[in-house]
Amino acid sequence: MRVDVEHGPRIASLYLVRGDRLWVLHASAALGTAEYERRAGRWRLVHGFRFACRGEGPACRAAFARREGWSAEISETGGDRSFELASSFAPPGAQFTVVSLDPRTAETTPDVRACPGIAGDVVGAALQAGDPPDELAIDPRDWPRVPG
């Protein structure tokens, strides 16, 4: 599956939910994956970001894709992003959404304060900048689904 994010010089994160797992796929000057597990109605951090490919070329992204199940075009200066997710990682019916952050203003697109299913006080600048909180308050019920 390919997801294009056209929001200019921003940090982009794709949030993907399958069952009781949530992955935050971070694409800025590097690629990184954080993983959460739903326990007692809350999303709890399993592992934080493991960043890779900062300043490295296509071979690094290809190796990252084989290991993580996804990749993205990245740029040291920001810009639009294209996420590529393996069908085994993002099977039909999985739910996802994308949030992008302007690091100069801390504004997000969509505005997470008003976005259904995303708590703006939790999914904000810190997570987008690579510092995942121990818990997330996210309700993906209204998010789009991966086409079948």
N, C-alpha and C positions, 0 to 999 in steps of 0.2 A: 504494500500500500504506500502511496506517495501522498504527503501532505505538504502543501506549499504555504508559507507564511510570508505575506507581503506587507511588512510594516516598517521598512527602512532600517536604519541603524539601531537595532534593538537586540536584546537577549531574548531568545525564544525557548519555551519549554512546552513539550507535549506531554499531557497527562493521559495515561492509558490504564484502564481498569479491566481486569479479567477476574471474575469471582471475588475472592477476598484479597486480591493483590492489586496494588497501585504502583505504577512506575512513573517517575518524573524524569523525562528525557530532556536533558539540558544541552542546548546548542548555542555557543557564543564563540569565543576564540578557541574553545576546546569543547569536547564532547564528554558528557558524564551521565550516569544513571544512578538515581536514588530509588530505593524500593521501600514500600510500606505494606503492612498487613493489617487487615481489619480484625480487631479484637474488641469485644464488648462494645460494638457500635462506634469505635474510634479507629482512625488510621494511625498506626504506630510504626515508627521508623525501624526498618530491619537493617538497612545499611545506607550510609550517606553516599555522596557522589564519589566516584572513582574517575577522575578526569584523565583524558588521553587526547593525543593528536594536536596539542597546541603547537602551532608552527610546523606541523608535519604534513606531508602530502597525501595523495590518494591511497598509497599502500597502507598507511596507518589507518585510514578510515575503513578500508576493506577488511583489515584484521579486526578492527573494532566491531564491524558489522557481523563478522563470523562469531565473535565472542559474545556480543551483547544482543544480537537479533535486530539491530537497527543502526542507522547512521544518518548523518546530515551533512549538507554542505556547510562549511564554517568559514569565517573570515575574521582576520585580526581587527578589521575596521568596522565590523558590523554589516548590516544589510539584510536582504531577504534570506530566508532559510527554506530548504527543502528537506523534509524528513523522509527517509525510506525505511519502512518497517517490513521485516520478513513476515510472511503469512503465518508462520509458526508462532511468532511473537504477538502478532495482532490478528487473530483469527476472526472470521465473520462473527458479528454480534458483540465483540469487545467494544467498550465505550471509551471515547477519548474527547479531549478538548485541548486547545492551544492557548497559551497566554504569552504575550510578549511584553517586555519591559524596556522603557527608555531609561538607560542608566543615568542620564543627565538630570531627569526630572522625577524619576521613580513612578511615572505614569504607566499604567498597564493597558493593553488592548486585548480583550475587552476590559472595561473598567471592572476589576474584580470585586469592587465594593458593591456593584449592582448586578453581578453575574449570578444567575441561578446556579446553585450547586457548588459555589466556591465562596469560602469565607475570606473576604478581603483582608481582614486583620491577620490571617494566617498565611495565605498565599500572596505574599507581597514581595517587596524588594529583597529581603534576606534570602528567601527560597530561590527566587529568580537569579540572584547573584551567586548561588551555590552553597548556601548555608541552610540545610533543611532542618526544620524544627522536629522535635521528638514526636509530635502528634500533628495531624491535619484534621480540620473540620471540613470535609468535602462530601457532597452528596451527588454522585454522578447520574442519578436516575434520568435527568433530562438532557444528558450529553448525547451527541450523535453516536451512532454505532458504526463499526467497521462494516462496509457493505459485504454482502455474501456472494 
